[in-house]
């Protein structure tokens, strides 16, 4: 299977553009205030320590009430932590944090431009990840249109952790922990008997302009020791997971360079000599 270079450059994004729902939400408007309920805290059941007794024919043994656990200490802030409420209040970006998170979810439903002909993307949009990019809007859409991972995989995105960056208030951060079941042949690899692919957790971001259009999209693997795709995220993880890794170092599991290994050897040697 011959894959154009431009497609290889962007296929790392196609794995997050699957939409299991029907339709795309209505267009975003800065003039409409939205209230998004992210979730409500659940109450916790409490129990009161009480005496228990064990009775036999000859004796009654009373147990002492157990000491109640001390209340946990509540840490409201740590040194160096940002006062997010104050940062948001000082922001000049016109879209409020809750509204921006709601907009980000609309963009995900729209496939980050792949299901709405790029309507949610700004004219100066760029895709930029750890290895691939930056790529302009037209090249991004063209490459994704020619290659779709969802044709071969049933992908569960497992999005969570949506938040607005308090130091860059036009950016929404979120995570995904993708699990994918192969349902069709992928680059010559059959799905027969293959275990589900579990990709490492990935951090993603969407940057918006004042009109709610996406200016930048990118993602990065945040824990390469998790999953079963060699620590690789994006489409690189899918290629490696089915035994068809791309023939470039960036599309293979991390391996220390010779210089890095040599540096470590010199450091360990120095420690040994200092002990003598």
Beta strands, then each sheet from edge to edge (+ up, - down):
strand 1: 53-55
strand 2: 60-62
strand 3: 121-128
strand 4: 133-136
strand 5: 153-156
strand 6: 159-164
strand 7: 171-176
strand 8: 179-182
strand 9: 197-198
strand 10: 202-208
strand 11: 214-221
sheet 1: 1+ 2-
sheet 2: 4+ 3- 11- 10+ 7- 6+
sheet 3: 5+ 8- 9+
end
